[in-house]
Every structure is written in structure tokens, then in C-alpha cells.
Amino acid sequence: MEDATTHAEARSERLDAVAAHPLAELLECPPEAGSLLSGGAECLEFDTGDVVFRQHGVCKGLYVVVSGLFLRKAERLNTRLTLGPARTGDLVELAAALGDGHHTYTLSAQTPGSLLLLPIEALGKVFESYPPLRMRLLEELAREVSRAYLSCCLNRTIHVRRRSSAAEAASAGI
């Protein structure tokens, strides 16, 4: 029992370490940089089923979910994967906005909603004038990748335990 408790505490500590940081903290910057970001910001409305952007398409900027529920899907090695939902307050597509400028997944609206688009040109100007913002967003991207990895490991562990329990029950004749 103690081993299970220790394992659960360790898992909780790992999840806490990679928890998403508040949006206000991530986008905090001097007034002039904030003006650059907000000056070009655009609010986009979507209906259920609308595609916001497609995997491999050119990234127009960093998106913030204002309302609604959006779903991330990707195709990797000829397999379609559901990466999970994007909810109010989530930053969407840090990898594309900070990386090569191409979307790494497709985002579509599951319910009517809206996104705030921070244009890539404005982001570039802000990164030049205030480099700590880029670093904070890169750190958040690293946490996002770590959360996905831990979630994958956790799901795999649960699946293996269920399979093991089912095999034990079958061999015991239950």
C-alpha cells in the first residue's frame, strides 16, 4: 500500500511540475510590447464543425481560446490521432508560432466559439523588442510536450494494468 501511495505522490509531483501557467503570466510584457500584440489582435468566431486551421498549413499566429470547445487532431505515420480538446484560456499552436510556422495538427470547433488571434508578424516584433516573452512561451511549449508525454505514459500504464488484471482474473477462472 505504501508503494502505491509513494507512486501516486511522485506522479502528482511530476504533473504539478508541468502544469500550464496562467495566460496572464505567460503573455506578461512591458506596455509597448503589449500594445504591439493587442494592436493586431483579431477575434475570430466559429460554428460547430468549422476548421480553424489544418495540419501543415501556414500558421497565422498564436491563438487563444476565448469561448467554446475545440478539438486537436493530427495525422502521424498514416494514423489519425485525437490530441485532445482546447478550452477557454488555452494557448493554441505554440509549436507552429514558435517553430517553423506550419501547423502541427488540425483544429476544429466542437461547439460554437471564438479565438483571439495574435498575428505572427506582431509576435515577431514583440519577440525582437522583448525576448523574455519568447522564452516564456518556449518554456510553456516544453511543459505542454511534457504533459502530453506524461498523459501518454499514464494511459499506457492504466491499459497495461487493466490487461494484467483481466489476464489474472481469466487464469483464476473469475
Secondary structure as GFF3:
##gff-version 3
##sequence-region A 1 174
A	DSSP	alpha_helix	2	17	.	.	.	ID=ss1
A	DSSP	alpha_helix	23	26	.	.	.	ID=ss2
A	DSSP	alpha_helix	31	40	.	.	.	ID=ss3
A	DSSP	beta_strand	42	46	.	.	.	ID=ss4
A	DSSP	beta_strand	51	53	.	.	.	ID=ss5
A	DSSP	beta_strand	61	67	.	.	.	ID=ss6
A	DSSP	beta_strand	70	76	.	.	.	ID=ss7
A	DSSP	beta_strand	79	86	.	.	.	ID=ss8
A	DSSP	beta_strand	91	92	.	.	.	ID=ss9
A	DSSP	alpha_helix	94	98	.	.	.	ID=ss10
A	DSSP	beta_strand	106	109	.	.	.	ID=ss11
A	DSSP	beta_strand	113	119	.	.	.	ID=ss12
A	DSSP	alpha_helix	120	129	.	.	.	ID=ss13
A	DSSP	alpha_helix	131	171	.	.	.	ID=ss14
###
